Amino acid sequence: MATTFDLADVKRRMQGAINAFKNDLASLRTGRASPNLLDPIQIDAYGSMMPITQVATINVPEPRLLSVQVWDRGMVAAVEKAIRESDLGLNPQTEGQVIRLRIPEMNEQRRKEMVKVAHKYAEEAKIAVRHVRRDGLDLLKKLEKDSAISEDDGKRHADQVQKATDQFVAEIDTLLVTKEKEIMHV
């Protein structure tokens, strides 16, 4: 365990929680085609599970259409099967090595479900940020107890950790509001 307090490390770990949250939000369906939509799909290729991006190129030729160009002709069936079995509700149409995916309109109920999932991701990200804050504050208390830093320094650093926490939680809220508008936009 570190014997000194590093605010930059605390902020870096909080930024990691934000980045994970952004990735989670990118994989949510909004009614528009996005290559990130297929990120969670794993393909059984060459005896191991691989992300779809390692066996194909994903393009967005139209706002409501994804085009998946599979590199190896022998993998087309496996990619098609993985897309069909994913819980994305997409129906692949294969033309040679190209798989086309029409993105259907989302109804109001499905949009509300997506918003709930986005809120769940936001709460998980806030919890992760708060865990980093707790770790930082625990380290400060330990350093104070061991007389490695003064009580004033401990208080000053604790205030900095709280300010950083507030800043990152506000960023999570902003990202959530933006994604919510994007999902609910018809």
Secondary structure, 3 states (H helix, E strand, C coil): CCCCCCHHHHHHHHHHHHHHHHHHHHCCCCCCCCHHHHCCCEEEECCEEEEHHHCEEEEEEECCEEEEEECCHHHHHHHHHHHHHCCCCCCEEEECCEEEEECCCCCHHHHHHHHHHHHHHHHHHHHHHHHHHHHHHHHHHHHHHCCCCCHHHHHHHHHHHHHHHHHHHHHHHHHHHHHHHHHHCC
